[in-house]
Amino acid sequence: MLSILMPAYNEAQSIAENVCETVETMRALGIDFEIIVIDDGSMDGTHTAASQALRAWPDRVRVVRCTRNEGKGNALICGALYSRGDHVAFLDADMDLHPEQLADFFTIMDARNADAVIGSKFHPRSKVDYPPLRRVYSFFYYMLVRSLFGLPVRDTQTGIKLFKRPVLEHVLPRVLVKRFAFDLELLANVHHFGYRIAEAPVTVNFTRVCSRLRLRAVWNVFLDTLAIFYRMRILHYYDRPERFAVGHDRAAGSHEIVVPVVIGE
């Protein structure tokens, strides 16, 4: 079974249609699945709109509502807590990346004996409508990540990923970043603990690049990246098993997960 986690923030206009399209796509592919929509504290009624898809597909869709906007990473961690699949996929709710691509991710996972398959805009077979400025940012970020972490991937940020469940169960409790560099912290730890990561080509249409790419966000990603390096290489924070034992009280406020309300169990 595949659990598809779809974090959404202020997506009321399109979320119901996009979730229903994802349902139809997975049914056509013959994949057993569930879709968990995580409303990340939206102000526009995203959870209400998503509930339309829940009513249409009550056996396939669940909606989790976080009471505050805490970032995409926090939303994905919340969604993972409610997932039941042997495999877990991350999928952006805006459909810039169509869910039909997940079929190829499974093929690559089997062929490469991979524990995680991530979409890469830099894959030679990717089809990407990619603005020059964003391409420059991505290239320099790739060089930074490569030098700091030795990650064997060229792109950590693309919003479609597939994991075997045990990988996330091992790594997600260690993740502190909830907003700007969540993907990097997750993948750096996947690699750090010896799991195999493979890249997959993607077809991407950036529909809202101008509204999403901000210099402040780029700066915050840079700061979070340095913090992850400090924790991993200097403090060896992620290697301390006592921090992640069942029942251990992790007091760091940045690690707190907003308690969600689940609609449609």
C-alpha positions in Angstrom: 0.0 0.0 0.0 1.2 3.5 -0.9 0.4 6.5 1.4 0.5 9.8 -0.5 1.1 12.8 1.7 -0.1 16.1 0.2 0.8 19.2 2.3 -1.3 22.2 1.4 -1.3 25.8 2.3 -4.0 28.2 1.0 -4.9 25.8 -1.8 -8.7 26.1 -1.4 -9.3 26.9 -5.1 -7.7 23.7 -6.5 -7.2 21.2 -3.7 -10.4 19.2 -4.2 -9.8 18.9 -8.0 -6.2 18.0 -7.5 -6.9 15.3 -4.9 -9.6 13.7 -7.0 -7.2 13.7 -10.0 -4.6 12.0 -7.9 -7.2 9.4 -6.9 -8.2 8.7 -10.5 -4.5 8.5 -11.5 -3.6 5.9 -8.8 -6.7 3.8 -9.6 -5.7 3.8 -13.3 -2.2 2.7 -12.4 -3.6 -0.2 -10.3 -1.8 0.9 -7.1 -3.4 0.3 -3.7 -3.2 3.7 -2.0 -4.4 6.3 0.4 -4.1 10.1 0.2 -3.6 12.2 3.3 -4.1 15.9 2.8 -2.4 18.0 5.4 -3.8 21.5 5.7 -0.9 23.5 7.1 -2.9 26.1 9.0 -4.4 27.7 5.9 -6.5 30.8 6.1 -8.7 30.2 3.0 -10.7 27.2 4.0 -8.3 24.6 2.4 -9.5 21.9 4.8 -13.1 22.5 3.9 -12.4 22.3 0.2 -10.3 19.2 0.7 -13.2 17.6 2.4 -15.1 17.6 -0.9 -12.6 15.1 -2.1 -13.0 13.2 1.1 -16.7 12.9 0.5 -16.2 11.8 -3.0 -13.6 9.1 -2.0 -14.1 8.3 1.7 -12.2 5.1 1.4 -9.2 6.7 -0.2 -8.8 10.2 1.3 -8.2 11.6 4.7 -7.7 15.2 5.7 -5.5 16.4 8.6 -5.9 20.0 9.7 -3.0 21.7 11.6 -4.2 24.6 13.7 -1.2 26.8 12.8 1.0 27.3 9.8 4.3 25.6 10.9 5.8 24.8 7.5 5.8 22.0 4.9 8.1 19.8 6.9 5.9 19.9 10.0 2.9 19.1 7.8 4.7 16.1 6.3 5.7 14.8 9.7 2.0 15.1 10.9 0.8 13.3 7.8 3.4 10.5 8.2 2.0 9.9 11.7 -1.4 9.1 10.2 -0.1 7.0 7.2 -0.5 3.3 7.0 1.3 2.3 3.8 4.4 0.2 3.3 5.6 3.0 1.0 5.2 6.7 1.6 5.2 9.4 -1.1 5.5 13.2 -0.8 3.6 15.1 -3.4 3.1 18.8 -3.7 -0.6 19.7 -3.7 -0.4 22.2 -6.6 0.1 19.5 -9.2 3.2 21.1 -10.7 4.4 17.4 -10.5 1.8 15.0 -11.8 1.2 11.9 -9.6 1.4 9.6 -12.6 5.2 9.9 -12.3 5.1 7.8 -9.1 4.8 4.6 -11.3 8.3 5.3 -12.6 9.6 5.9 -9.1 8.5 2.3 -8.1 10.3 0.9 -11.2 13.5 2.8 -10.3 13.2 1.7 -6.7 13.1 -1.9 -7.7 15.7 -1.7 -10.4 18.2 0.2 -8.2 17.3 -1.6 -4.9 16.8 1.9 -3.5 15.3 2.8 -0.2 14.2 6.2 -1.4 13.6 7.7 -4.9 13.5 11.4 -5.3 12.5 13.6 -8.2 15.4 15.5 -9.8 15.1 18.5 -12.0 18.7 18.0 -13.0 18.2 14.4 -14.3 19.1 14.3 -18.0 15.7 13.0 -18.9 13.7 15.6 -16.9 11.4 18.0 -18.7 11.4 21.2 -16.7 10.2 24.7 -17.5 12.9 26.2 -15.4 13.5 30.0 -15.1 17.2 31.0 -15.3 17.3 32.7 -11.9 16.0 29.6 -10.1 18.4 27.4 -12.1 21.3 29.5 -10.8 20.1 29.2 -7.2 19.7 25.5 -7.6 23.1 25.0 -9.0 24.9 26.8 -6.2 22.8 25.1 -3.6 23.7 21.7 -5.1 27.4 22.6 -4.9 27.0 23.7 -1.3 25.1 20.5 -0.3 27.6 18.3 -2.1 30.5 19.8 -0.4 29.0 19.8 3.1 27.2 16.4 3.1 28.5 14.4 0.2 24.9 13.6 -0.8 24.9 11.5 -4.0 22.0 13.5 -5.5 21.8 16.7 -7.5 18.4 18.0 -6.3 16.9 17.8 -2.8 14.0 20.2 -3.2 11.7 18.8 -5.9 8.3 18.0 -4.3 7.9 14.4 -5.3 9.6 11.7 -3.3 9.1 8.0 -2.5 10.3 6.2 0.6 10.1 2.8 2.1 8.3 3.1 5.4 11.1 1.9 7.7 13.4 4.7 6.3 11.0 7.4 7.4 10.3 5.7 10.8 14.1 5.8 11.4 14.8 9.3 10.1 11.8 11.5 10.7 12.1 11.5 14.6 15.5 13.1 14.1 14.4 16.0 11.9 14.3 19.4 13.5 13.8 21.7 10.5 10.1 22.2 9.7 10.2 24.9 7.1 13.1 25.9 4.8 15.5 23.0 4.7 13.4 20.1 5.7 14.1 18.1 2.5 17.8 18.5 3.0 17.8 17.4 6.6 15.7 14.4 5.8 17.8 13.3 2.9 21.1 14.0 4.6 20.0 11.7 7.4 18.8 9.0 5.0 22.2 9.1 3.4 24.0 9.4 6.8 22.4 6.1 8.0 23.4 4.2 4.9 20.1 4.0 3.0 20.3 4.0 -0.8 18.9 7.1 -2.6 18.1 7.1 -6.3 17.1 10.0 -8.5 14.2 9.9 -11.0 13.5 12.2 -14.0 10.5 14.5 -13.6 8.2 16.6 -15.7 7.6 19.9 -14.0 5.6 23.0 -14.8 6.3 25.9 -12.4 3.0 27.7 -12.2 3.8 30.1 -9.4 7.5 30.6 -9.4 7.4 34.4 -8.9 5.2 34.1 -5.8 7.3 31.5 -4.2 10.9 32.4 -4.8 12.1 35.0 -2.3 15.6 36.2 -1.3 14.6 35.9 2.3 13.6 32.3 1.8 16.9 31.6 0.0 18.8 33.1 3.0 16.8 31.1 5.5 17.5 27.9 3.6 21.2 28.7 3.7 21.1 29.3 7.5 19.2 26.0 8.0 21.7 24.2 5.9 24.6 25.4 8.0 22.7 24.4 11.2 22.1 20.9 9.8 25.8 20.6 9.0 26.7 21.8 12.6 24.4 19.2 14.1 25.6 16.4 11.9 29.3 17.0 11.7 30.2 18.9 14.9 27.6 17.9 17.5 26.8 14.4 16.1 23.3 15.1 17.2 21.6 12.6 14.9 23.8 9.8 16.2 22.7 10.0 19.8 20.2 7.1 20.2 19.0 8.3 23.7 17.5 11.4 22.1 15.2 9.3 19.9 14.2 6.5 22.3 10.5 5.7 22.6 9.0 7.9 25.3 12.0 10.2 25.5 11.0 13.8 26.1 12.5 16.0 23.4 12.1 19.5 24.7 13.3 21.4 21.7 10.5 23.7 20.7 11.3 23.5 17.0 10.7 19.7 17.2 7.1 20.1 18.5 4.4 19.0 16.1 1.2 20.9 16.0 -1.7 18.6 17.1 -4.0 18.2 14.1 -7.7 17.5 13.8 -8.4 14.5 11.5 -11.4 14.7 9.3 -12.7 11.4 8.0 -10.9 8.4 9.7 
